[in-house]
Amino acid sequence: MVARKFQVRHNDADFVVDYDTDDGFETLKFQLFSLTSVVPDDQKIIAVDENRVLSDDSDLISVAERLRLVSVNDEVNEQPQPQSSSHIAGNDAALVMTDEELARILQAEEEALMLQQHFAGGSTEDFEKQIRPYIDKVRMVCCFLYQCMMIASIFNFLCYLFACLVAKKKM
């Protein structure tokens, strides 16, 4: 077991990584992934002092401490972009939503559209056809919950009777 401390540079950030050489190169890649969010398959690790790309069979005991992490995707995307596209990209970042937020918005729009179709059409038959399955499911759930509540009430009543009988026998 040889414990190493690597200083890894990615983009403009420096990271210190404690690493046990017995763990294997894949473990180092996953440690770097947890720090940089660069997927292990997209990582290119370069020994800065030796200016060589490390591979799975590289001897990490003899490698210098300073490493540089480059994303394979970043290398492909390093082509210069016009000024206006970076301005647009900044605006797009403000518009990014989580999946949950997007799902809520889509659901609200769908419900509004369905309600609008109901009022615009004047016919309740189409609206009822679309809503009926949901109503039936809600009724089934309500009946089930009511039955569970009744069973629980009966069980509580039987427990009460049993407790009364036990108390009566002790007297």
C-alpha positions as CSV (number, residue, x, y, z in Angstrom):
1,M,0.0,0.0,0.0
2,V,1.4,3.3,-1.1
3,A,-0.5,6.4,-0.2
4,R,-0.1,9.2,-2.7
5,K,-1.3,12.8,-2.6
6,F,-1.9,14.2,-6.1
7,Q,-2.5,17.8,-7.0
8,V,-5.0,17.7,-9.9
9,R,-5.9,20.7,-12.0
10,H,-9.1,20.8,-13.9
11,N,-10.2,24.0,-15.8
12,D,-9.2,26.7,-13.4
13,A,-9.6,24.7,-10.2
14,D,-7.0,22.8,-8.2
15,F,-7.9,19.6,-6.2
16,V,-5.8,17.6,-3.7
17,V,-6.6,13.9,-4.0
18,D,-5.4,11.4,-1.4
19,Y,-5.0,8.1,-3.2
20,D,-3.9,4.5,-2.3
21,T,-2.1,3.0,-5.3
22,D,-3.4,-0.5,-4.4
23,D,-6.9,0.7,-5.2
24,G,-6.3,0.9,-9.0
25,F,-6.6,3.5,-11.6
26,E,-10.4,3.2,-11.8
27,T,-10.7,4.4,-8.2
28,L,-8.7,7.5,-9.0
29,K,-11.0,8.2,-11.9
30,F,-14.1,7.9,-9.6
31,Q,-12.5,10.2,-7.0
32,L,-11.9,12.8,-9.7
33,F,-15.5,12.3,-10.9
34,S,-16.8,13.1,-7.4
35,L,-14.7,16.3,-7.4
36,T,-15.2,17.5,-11.0
37,S,-18.3,15.8,-12.3
38,V,-16.4,14.6,-15.3
39,V,-17.5,11.0,-16.1
40,P,-14.6,8.5,-15.8
41,D,-15.0,7.4,-19.4
42,D,-14.6,11.0,-20.6
43,Q,-11.5,11.7,-18.4
44,K,-8.0,12.2,-19.8
45,I,-5.4,12.4,-17.0
46,I,-2.1,13.9,-17.9
47,A,1.1,13.9,-15.8
48,V,2.1,17.5,-16.0
49,D,5.9,17.1,-15.4
50,E,6.2,14.2,-17.8
51,N,3.6,15.5,-20.3
52,R,2.2,12.1,-20.9
53,V,-1.3,10.7,-20.8
54,L,-1.9,8.2,-18.0
55,S,-3.7,4.9,-18.8
56,D,-5.1,2.0,-16.8
57,D,-1.7,0.3,-16.7
58,S,0.3,3.3,-15.7
59,D,2.5,3.0,-12.6
60,L,1.0,5.5,-10.3
61,I,3.7,5.1,-7.7
62,S,6.3,6.6,-10.0
63,V,4.1,9.4,-11.5
64,A,4.8,12.9,-10.4
65,E,2.3,14.6,-8.0
66,R,1.0,17.2,-10.4
67,L,-1.8,15.9,-12.7
68,R,-4.1,17.7,-15.1
69,L,-7.6,16.4,-15.9
70,V,-9.1,17.1,-19.2
71,S,-12.6,16.1,-20.3
72,V,-12.6,14.4,-23.7
73,N,-15.8,16.4,-24.4
74,D,-14.1,19.7,-23.6
75,E,-11.4,18.9,-26.2
76,V,-13.9,18.3,-28.9
77,N,-15.8,21.5,-28.0
78,E,-12.8,23.8,-27.8
79,Q,-13.7,25.4,-31.1
80,P,-14.1,29.2,-30.9
81,Q,-17.7,30.4,-30.7
82,P,-19.1,33.7,-31.8
83,Q,-19.7,36.4,-29.1
84,S,-23.5,36.3,-29.6
85,S,-23.8,32.6,-28.8
86,S,-22.2,33.0,-25.4
87,H,-24.7,35.8,-24.6
88,I,-27.5,33.4,-25.6
89,A,-26.0,30.6,-23.5
90,G,-26.0,32.9,-20.5
91,N,-29.8,33.5,-21.0
92,D,-30.4,29.8,-21.5
93,A,-28.8,29.1,-18.1
94,A,-31.5,31.3,-16.4
95,L,-34.2,29.3,-18.2
96,V,-33.1,25.9,-17.0
97,M,-35.8,24.1,-15.0
98,T,-35.7,20.9,-13.0
99,D,-37.7,17.9,-14.4
100,E,-40.2,18.3,-11.5
101,E,-40.9,22.0,-12.3
102,L,-41.3,21.2,-16.0
103,A,-43.7,18.3,-15.2
104,R,-45.8,20.6,-13.0
105,I,-46.0,23.2,-15.7
106,L,-47.0,20.7,-18.3
107,Q,-49.6,19.1,-16.1
108,A,-51.1,22.5,-15.3
109,E,-51.2,23.4,-19.0
110,E,-52.9,20.1,-19.8
111,E,-55.5,20.6,-17.2
112,A,-56.2,24.1,-18.4
113,L,-56.5,22.9,-22.0
114,M,-58.9,20.2,-20.9
115,L,-61.1,22.6,-19.0
116,Q,-61.0,25.1,-21.9
117,Q,-62.1,22.3,-24.3
118,H,-65.0,21.5,-21.9
119,F,-66.3,25.1,-21.8
120,A,-65.7,25.9,-25.4
121,G,-67.4,22.7,-26.7
122,G,-70.5,23.2,-24.6
123,S,-70.9,19.4,-24.6
124,T,-70.2,17.6,-21.3
125,E,-70.1,14.1,-22.9
126,D,-66.5,14.4,-24.1
127,F,-65.4,15.9,-20.8
128,E,-67.1,13.2,-18.8
129,K,-65.5,10.5,-20.9
130,Q,-62.1,11.9,-20.1
131,I,-62.7,12.4,-16.5
132,R,-64.8,9.3,-15.7
133,P,-61.8,6.9,-15.3
134,Y,-60.2,9.3,-12.7
135,I,-63.5,9.6,-10.8
136,D,-63.9,5.8,-10.7
137,K,-60.4,5.4,-9.3
138,V,-60.9,8.0,-6.7
139,R,-64.2,6.3,-5.7
140,M,-62.4,2.9,-5.4
141,V,-59.7,4.4,-3.2
142,C,-62.3,6.1,-1.0
143,C,-64.3,2.9,-0.6
144,F,-61.1,1.0,0.3
145,L,-60.1,3.6,2.8
146,Y,-63.7,3.6,4.3
147,Q,-63.5,-0.2,4.6
148,C,-60.1,-0.1,6.3
149,M,-61.5,2.5,8.7
150,M,-64.5,0.4,9.5
151,I,-62.3,-2.7,10.1
152,A,-60.1,-0.6,12.3
153,S,-63.1,0.6,14.2
154,I,-64.5,-2.9,14.7
155,F,-61.0,-4.1,15.8
156,N,-60.8,-1.2,18.4
157,F,-64.3,-2.1,19.6
158,L,-63.4,-5.8,20.0
159,C,-60.2,-4.8,21.9
160,Y,-62.3,-2.6,24.2
161,L,-64.8,-5.5,24.8
162,F,-61.9,-7.9,25.5
163,A,-60.3,-5.4,28.0
164,C,-63.7,-5.0,29.7
165,L,-64.1,-8.8,30.0
166,V,-60.6,-9.2,31.4
167,A,-61.2,-6.4,33.9
168,K,-64.5,-7.9,34.9
169,K,-62.9,-11.3,35.6
170,K,-60.2,-9.7,37.8
171,M,-63.0,-8.2,40.0
